Every structure is written in structure tokens, then in C-alpha cells.
Amino acid sequence: MITLKNILVATDFSEPSEAALLYGKNFARQHGAALHVLHIVDDAAVHGMTPVGMAPDIGGLQRELEADAERRLADLLSDEDRRLLRAHEVVVTSAWPASAILAYAKDEQIDLIILGTHGRTGIAHFFMGSVAQHVVRSAPCPVLTLRHPEREFVLPDALQAVAI
């Protein structure tokens, strides 16, 4: 028997991440698992470049990035999700998203990671790399990756209730 107690959905707010969240909510509901929704905010200090002569306010920029991520994450979950799925949002700052996802999964004893992938190939993959690929190779648990559009076997909750 497969036991899932903690499910992690890592999101970058893209369409593939929306699909991953839909899957995460359904898996959490079916298994009675807690849902963790994680967003990695880029570390502005690592990439802090400003025009010559301008003093950067890296701390202020970082706070704005984190506050924006927290607002966007809060919008992804309903009060019902928080109550029934024990869902909560987590914002982590890191220059290396894959490493941050893996560390969170290990620290929180995550049983399944679900994340969207953009499916980049060629030059885009070479320059941007693949967070999903790195997570799949190094994760301490199973990883489900999704591209958008995904297969049509996950029904919205309303359609599922009507079909039963």
C-alpha cells in the first residue's frame, strides 16, 4: 500500500505549475495527505546588478519579491484547501530553485513531489537548465512532472461530483 502523508507542489506560477497544483490537491484529497505549496523566490543579492551610479536597495527588492510571491501563493489556495487538505504556502529564497525544493522535501519528509515542466529543449534548455530534471535525479522521494496541457483524466471537482 502506498502511504502519502506529505505532498509537495513546487510552483513558478506558470500553466504547468497550475496543472501540478490540480494534481497535488487531488492526490492530497485521495490520500488524506497534507499539501505543501512551495515557491522559490530568486535571491536578488546573487544577481544584483544596477546601472552605474545607482545604489541598489537589494533588501527592499527582496522584500517586494517575497511579499508578491506570498500574495500569489495565498490566491492559489482556498480556505477549504487549507482546512481539508491541511494546505499551506511556503516561500523560500534561493538562487538555486532545484536545491531549495530538494532541501525542503528532505526537511519536511515529503512523500511525493509534483511539479510542472516547461519542456524546453535545445538552446533554451542549455542556457536555462531544468529544475524538474535536477529534482527528478536527486529527490529523496518519487517525483511526478507535468507538462501543460496534460492528459484530460483529471476532472475539475464540479464535474467529478456530477459524474458520481
CORVEN-V71553 format. One record per pair of residues at least 24 apart in sequence whose ideal C-beta (glycine too) atoms are under 8 Angstrom apart, sorted by sequence separation. I is the first residue (numbers start at 1). J is the second residue. D is the distance in whole Angstrom. If there is no record, write none. Layout:
[[I J D] [I J D]]
//
This chain:
[[4 28 8] [7 31 8] [41 65 5] [41 66 5] [66 91 6] [5 31 8] [7 33 5] [9 35 7] [11 37 6] [13 39 7] [113 139 6] [4 31 4] [6 33 6] [7 34 7] [9 36 7] [11 38 7] [12 39 7] [66 93 7] [3 31 8] [5 33 5] [6 34 5] [7 35 5] [8 36 5] [9 37 5] [10 38 5] [11 39 5] [12 40 8] [41 69 5] [65 93 8] [113 141 6] [115 143 7] [117 145 5] [119 147 5] [2 31 8] [4 33 4] [5 34 7] [7 36 7] [8 37 8] [9 38 7] [10 39 8] [112 141 6] [113 142 7] [114 143 8] [115 144 8] [116 145 7] [117 146 7] [118 147 8] [6 36 6] [8 38 6] [10 40 7] [39 69 5] [101 131 7] [110 140 8] [111 141 6] [112 142 5] [113 143 5] [114 144 5] [115 145 6] [116 146 5] [117 147 6] [62 93 7] [110 141 6] [111 142 8] [112 143 8] [113 144 7] [114 145 8] [115 146 7] [116 147 7] [102 134 8] [112 144 7] [114 146 7] [116 148 7] [39 72 7] [98 131 5] [102 135 6] [39 73 6] [97 131 5] [101 135 5] [105 139 6] [106 140 5] [99 134 8] [105 140 6] [37 73 6] [98 134 4] [102 138 6] [105 141 6] [98 135 5] [102 139 6] [102 140 7] [37 76 6] [37 77 6] [98 138 8] [35 81 7] [47 95 7] [46 95 4] [35 85 4] [37 87 6] [39 89 8] [41 91 6] [43 93 5] [34 85 7] [35 86 7] [36 87 8] [37 88 7] [38 89 8] [39 90 7] [41 92 7] [42 93 8] [43 94 6] [33 85 8] [34 86 4] [35 87 4] [36 88 7] [37 89 5] [38 90 5] [39 91 5] [40 92 5] [41 93 5] [42 94 8] [43 95 4] [34 87 7] [35 88 8] [37 90 7] [38 91 8] [39 92 8] [40 93 7] [41 94 8] [42 95 7] [34 88 8] [36 90 6] [38 92 7] [40 94 5] [21 76 6] [29 84 7] [25 81 7] [29 85 6] [28 85 4] [40 97 4] [13 72 6] [28 87 7] [25 85 6] [40 100 5] [40 101 7] [11 73 8] [25 87 8] [38 101 7] [11 76 7] [38 104 6] [36 104 8] [36 108 6] [36 110 7] [33 111 7] [33 112 8] [12 97 8] [27 112 7] [10 97 8] [27 114 7] [24 114 5] [10 101 5] [23 114 5] [8 101 7] [21 114 8] [20 114 5] [20 115 5] [8 104 7] [20 116 4] [8 105 6] [19 116 6] [17 115 7] [18 116 7] [16 115 8] [17 116 4] [8 108 7] [16 116 3] [15 116 7] [16 117 6] [6 108 6] [8 110 4] [14 116 6] [16 118 6] [6 109 6] [7 110 7] [10 113 7] [5 109 8] [6 110 5] [7 111 7] [8 112 7] [9 113 8] [10 114 8] [11 115 8] [12 116 7] [14 118 7] [6 111 5] [7 112 5] [8 113 5] [9 114 5] [10 115 4] [11 116 8] [5 111 6] [6 112 8] [7 113 8] [8 114 7] [9 115 7] [4 111 5] [7 114 7] [3 111 7] [4 112 6] [10 131 8] [23 144 7] [23 146 6] [20 144 8] [10 135 8] [20 146 5] [19 146 5] [23 150 8] [19 147 8] [26 154 6] [19 148 5] [16 146 6] [18 148 7] [19 149 8] [16 147 6] [19 150 5] [23 154 6] [16 148 4] [22 154 6] [15 148 4] [14 148 8]]
//
